[in-house]
Amino acid sequence: MPTAANLLAIMPFPDIDPIAFSIGPLAIHWYGLAYVAGILLGWAYARRIAANDSLWPGNVSPISKTQLDDFIVWAALGVVLGGRLGYIFFYDLPAVLRTPVRALEIWNGGMSFHGGLTGTTIAMILFARRNAIPVWSLFDIVAAVVPFGMFFGRIANFINGELWGRLTDVPWAVVFPTGGPFARHPSQLYEAGLEGIVLLLVLAAFVYGMRALKSPGFITGVFVCGYALSRIFVEFFREPDAQLGYLLGTNWLTMGMVLSFPMILLGLWAMLRARRQAALQL
């Protein structure tokens, strides 16, 4: 257990302005730029995957670059609307019911990954049906590129000094301006590394090394499991939302864990289903 003396002696939070730049009265925040960067880089990577016919069943890509270009708008709406609504329902519903205008105040809590995932899933299903694209293949290509958004989003959380970690005396601890005078885990950077860089590399290994896209749904399962395991691990270092706290005991079970545990089972089911379907095609 860290002592108060240790906690008060760790380095301060780097002074990074959450506003990247301003154009007249319009302030451009790093958080917004993170969403733009994640979507654009993910879109570029998805186009590259879609253009490689050898990665897909029957050596024919199920989606064209033009269709991907059209889908980016659907994906953006699914992420933003689902992410905000998810945060409201999972983390902040009582406050929003008391003050409905709070639903529009993105700076009060921000977005929920699990809500964004739900919103994007709905967008994918609707877009796939409308354009006669195999839905599991669309799931796979999106799953392969989501870590771009996860990485930039968590970096933006760090710059904003939000979603910080629990008290600690590790050498890399940070004193966040909104987290009191105590040093905390930079849990946003842990998530950027695991959910962003590590998960992206793991998925790329399955896509290019194991040709897993030939089993529609397998990459989706890997992503869902990988994210859930990463999130549950980081939750041991991340401070839970103040309005919820710990759901069990004084330092155990957070809402992030509760929402992530079922994802492990869902991901395993998706991988097993993909393998069974691929075996039936042989």
C-alpha positions as CSV (number, residue, x, y, z in Angstrom):
1,M,0.0,0.0,0.0
2,P,1.6,3.3,-1.0
3,T,2.2,5.8,1.7
4,A,1.0,9.4,1.6
5,A,4.6,10.6,1.5
6,N,5.3,8.5,-1.6
7,L,2.1,9.6,-3.3
8,L,2.8,13.3,-2.8
9,A,6.3,13.0,-4.3
10,I,5.5,11.7,-7.8
11,M,5.8,13.8,-11.0
12,P,3.0,16.1,-12.0
13,F,0.7,15.7,-15.0
14,P,2.3,17.0,-18.2
15,D,0.7,20.4,-19.0
16,I,-1.1,19.6,-22.3
17,D,-3.9,21.8,-23.5
18,P,-7.0,19.7,-24.3
19,I,-7.7,22.2,-27.1
20,A,-5.4,21.4,-30.1
21,F,-6.0,24.7,-31.9
22,S,-8.7,27.2,-32.4
23,I,-10.2,28.7,-35.6
24,G,-11.9,31.9,-34.5
25,P,-14.5,31.0,-31.9
26,L,-14.3,27.3,-32.8
27,A,-12.1,25.2,-30.5
28,I,-10.7,21.9,-31.9
29,H,-10.2,19.4,-29.1
30,W,-7.7,16.6,-29.1
31,Y,-10.6,14.3,-28.2
32,G,-12.4,15.1,-31.5
33,L,-9.2,14.8,-33.5
34,A,-8.6,11.4,-31.9
35,Y,-11.9,10.2,-33.3
36,V,-11.1,11.6,-36.7
37,A,-7.6,10.0,-36.8
38,G,-8.9,6.6,-35.6
39,I,-11.7,6.5,-38.2
40,L,-9.5,7.7,-41.1
41,L,-6.6,5.4,-40.3
42,G,-9.0,2.5,-39.8
43,W,-10.7,3.3,-43.1
44,A,-7.3,3.3,-45.0
45,Y,-6.3,0.0,-43.4
46,A,-9.7,-1.5,-44.1
47,R,-9.4,-0.5,-47.8
48,R,-6.0,-2.3,-48.0
49,I,-7.4,-5.5,-46.4
50,A,-10.5,-5.4,-48.7
51,A,-8.3,-5.0,-51.8
52,N,-6.3,-8.2,-51.0
53,D,-8.5,-10.9,-52.5
54,S,-6.2,-13.7,-51.3
55,L,-7.2,-13.0,-47.7
56,W,-10.9,-13.8,-48.3
57,P,-13.0,-17.0,-48.8
58,G,-12.7,-18.1,-52.4
59,N,-10.0,-15.5,-53.0
60,V,-12.6,-12.9,-53.6
61,S,-13.1,-9.9,-51.4
62,P,-16.8,-9.5,-50.3
63,I,-16.6,-5.7,-50.1
64,S,-15.4,-3.0,-52.5
65,K,-13.5,0.1,-51.7
66,T,-16.5,2.2,-52.8
67,Q,-18.7,0.4,-50.3
68,L,-16.1,1.0,-47.6
69,D,-16.1,4.6,-48.5
70,D,-19.9,4.7,-48.0
71,F,-19.7,2.8,-44.8
72,I,-17.4,5.2,-43.0
73,V,-20.4,7.6,-42.5
74,W,-22.5,4.8,-41.0
75,A,-19.6,3.8,-38.8
76,A,-19.0,7.3,-37.5
77,L,-22.7,7.7,-36.6
78,G,-22.7,4.3,-34.9
79,V,-19.6,5.1,-32.8
80,V,-20.7,8.6,-31.8
81,L,-24.4,8.0,-31.1
82,G,-23.9,4.5,-29.6
83,G,-20.9,5.7,-27.5
84,R,-22.8,8.6,-26.0
85,L,-26.0,6.8,-25.4
86,G,-24.0,3.9,-23.9
87,Y,-22.3,6.2,-21.4
88,I,-25.7,7.7,-20.4
89,F,-27.4,4.4,-19.8
90,F,-24.5,2.5,-18.3
91,Y,-22.8,5.2,-16.2
92,D,-24.8,8.4,-15.9
93,L,-28.6,7.7,-16.2
94,P,-29.7,9.2,-12.9
95,A,-27.9,12.5,-13.5
96,V,-29.3,12.8,-17.1
97,L,-32.8,12.1,-15.8
98,R,-32.4,14.9,-13.3
99,T,-30.9,17.3,-15.9
100,P,-31.7,16.1,-19.5
101,V,-29.5,18.7,-21.1
102,R,-26.6,16.8,-19.6
103,A,-27.0,14.2,-22.3
104,L,-25.5,16.7,-24.8
105,E,-22.6,17.6,-22.5
106,I,-20.0,15.1,-23.9
107,W,-17.4,16.6,-21.6
108,N,-19.4,15.2,-18.6
109,G,-18.2,11.6,-18.9
110,G,-17.8,11.4,-22.6
111,M,-18.3,8.1,-24.4
112,S,-18.7,4.4,-23.6
113,F,-16.8,1.8,-25.7
114,H,-19.5,-0.8,-25.1
115,G,-22.1,1.6,-26.3
116,G,-20.0,2.5,-29.3
117,L,-19.6,-1.2,-30.1
118,T,-23.3,-1.7,-30.0
119,G,-24.0,1.3,-32.2
120,T,-21.5,0.3,-34.7
121,T,-22.8,-3.3,-34.7
122,I,-26.3,-2.1,-35.6
123,A,-24.8,0.1,-38.3
124,M,-22.9,-2.8,-39.8
125,I,-25.9,-5.1,-39.8
126,L,-28.1,-2.5,-41.6
127,F,-25.3,-1.6,-44.1
128,A,-24.5,-5.2,-44.9
129,R,-28.2,-6.1,-45.6
130,R,-28.6,-3.0,-47.7
131,N,-25.6,-3.7,-49.8
132,A,-25.8,-7.5,-49.9
133,I,-22.4,-7.9,-48.0
134,P,-21.9,-11.0,-45.8
135,V,-22.4,-9.5,-42.4
136,W,-19.7,-11.6,-40.6
137,S,-17.1,-10.5,-43.2
138,L,-18.1,-6.9,-42.6
139,F,-17.8,-7.5,-38.8
140,D,-14.3,-8.9,-39.4
141,I,-12.9,-6.1,-41.4
142,V,-14.2,-3.5,-38.9
143,A,-12.9,-5.5,-36.0
144,A,-9.4,-5.6,-37.6
145,V,-9.2,-1.8,-37.7
146,V,-11.0,-0.7,-34.5
147,P,-7.7,-0.7,-32.4
148,F,-6.7,2.4,-34.3
149,G,-9.6,4.3,-32.7
150,M,-8.9,2.7,-29.3
151,F,-5.3,3.9,-29.3
152,F,-6.0,7.5,-30.3
153,G,-9.1,7.7,-28.0
154,R,-7.1,6.6,-24.9
155,I,-4.3,9.0,-25.8
156,A,-6.9,11.8,-25.9
157,N,-8.2,10.6,-22.5
158,F,-4.7,11.0,-21.1
159,I,-4.3,14.5,-22.6
160,N,-7.7,15.5,-21.1
161,G,-6.6,14.2,-17.7
162,E,-9.7,11.9,-17.5
163,L,-10.4,8.3,-16.7
164,W,-7.2,8.1,-14.6
165,G,-6.1,5.2,-12.6
166,R,-6.0,4.2,-8.9
167,L,-3.5,5.5,-6.4
168,T,0.0,4.1,-6.7
169,D,3.7,4.8,-6.1
170,V,5.1,3.2,-9.3
171,P,7.9,5.3,-10.9
172,W,5.7,6.2,-13.9
173,A,2.8,7.4,-11.8
174,V,1.2,10.7,-12.7
175,V,-0.5,13.4,-10.6
176,F,-3.6,14.4,-12.7
177,P,-5.0,17.9,-12.2
178,T,-8.5,16.5,-11.7
179,G,-7.4,13.6,-9.6
180,G,-6.4,15.3,-6.4
181,P,-2.8,15.7,-5.1
182,F,-2.1,12.0,-5.3
183,A,-0.2,10.0,-7.9
184,R,-2.1,7.6,-10.0
185,H,-1.7,4.9,-12.6
186,P,-1.8,6.4,-16.1
187,S,-4.4,3.7,-17.0
188,Q,-5.3,5.5,-20.2
189,L,-1.8,4.7,-21.5
190,Y,-2.2,1.0,-20.4
191,E,-5.4,0.8,-22.4
192,A,-3.8,2.6,-25.4
193,G,-1.0,0.0,-25.4
194,L,-3.2,-3.1,-24.9
195,E,-6.4,-2.3,-26.7
196,G,-4.6,-0.3,-29.4
197,I,-1.1,-1.5,-30.2
198,V,-1.1,-5.1,-28.9
199,L,-4.6,-5.9,-30.1
200,L,-3.9,-4.4,-33.6
201,L,-0.7,-6.6,-33.9
202,V,-2.5,-9.7,-32.8
203,L,-5.4,-9.2,-35.2
204,A,-2.9,-8.4,-38.1
205,A,-1.1,-11.7,-37.3
206,F,-4.4,-13.6,-37.6
207,V,-5.4,-11.7,-40.8
208,Y,-2.1,-12.0,-42.7
209,G,-0.3,-14.9,-41.0
210,M,-3.2,-17.3,-40.4
211,R,-5.6,-16.1,-43.2
212,A,-8.3,-16.0,-40.5
213,L,-10.6,-13.9,-42.7
214,K,-11.3,-17.1,-44.7
215,S,-13.3,-18.2,-41.7
216,P,-15.9,-15.3,-41.4
217,G,-16.5,-14.3,-37.8
218,F,-13.2,-15.5,-36.4
219,I,-11.4,-12.1,-36.4
220,T,-14.5,-10.7,-34.8
221,G,-14.2,-13.3,-32.0
222,V,-10.5,-12.6,-31.5
223,F,-11.2,-8.8,-31.3
224,V,-14.1,-9.2,-28.8
225,C,-12.1,-11.6,-26.6
226,G,-8.9,-9.5,-26.8
227,Y,-10.7,-6.3,-25.9
228,A,-12.6,-7.8,-23.0
229,L,-9.5,-9.4,-21.5
230,S,-7.5,-6.1,-21.9
231,R,-10.2,-4.0,-20.4
232,I,-10.7,-6.4,-17.4
233,F,-7.0,-6.3,-16.7
234,V,-6.7,-2.6,-16.9
235,E,-9.8,-2.2,-14.7
236,F,-7.6,-3.4,-11.8
237,F,-5.5,-0.2,-12.2
238,R,-8.3,2.2,-13.3
239,E,-10.3,4.3,-10.9
240,P,-14.0,3.5,-11.4
241,D,-16.5,6.3,-12.3
242,A,-17.2,8.4,-9.2
243,Q,-21.0,8.1,-9.5
244,L,-20.8,4.2,-9.5
245,G,-17.7,3.3,-7.6
246,Y,-16.9,-0.4,-6.9
247,L,-19.9,-2.7,-7.4
248,L,-18.6,-5.3,-5.0
249,G,-16.5,-4.6,-1.9
250,T,-14.1,-1.7,-1.6
251,N,-11.8,-2.4,-4.5
252,W,-13.4,-5.1,-6.7
253,L,-15.7,-5.3,-9.6
254,T,-16.4,-2.3,-11.8
255,M,-19.0,-1.6,-14.4
256,G,-16.3,-2.0,-17.0
257,M,-15.7,-5.5,-15.8
258,V,-19.4,-6.3,-15.7
259,L,-19.8,-5.2,-19.3
260,S,-16.7,-7.0,-20.5
261,F,-17.1,-10.5,-18.9
262,P,-20.0,-11.5,-21.3
263,M,-17.8,-10.4,-24.2
264,I,-15.3,-13.2,-23.5
265,L,-18.1,-15.8,-24.0
266,L,-19.4,-14.0,-27.0
267,G,-16.0,-13.9,-28.6
268,L,-15.3,-17.5,-27.9
269,W,-18.7,-18.4,-29.4
270,A,-17.9,-16.4,-32.6
271,M,-14.5,-18.1,-33.0
272,L,-16.0,-21.6,-32.5
273,R,-18.9,-20.8,-34.9
274,A,-16.5,-19.5,-37.6
275,R,-14.4,-22.7,-37.4
276,R,-17.4,-25.0,-37.6
277,Q,-18.8,-23.1,-40.6
278,A,-15.4,-23.2,-42.3
279,A,-15.1,-27.0,-41.7
280,L,-18.6,-27.5,-43.3
281,Q,-17.4,-25.8,-46.4
282,L,-14.5,-28.2,-46.9
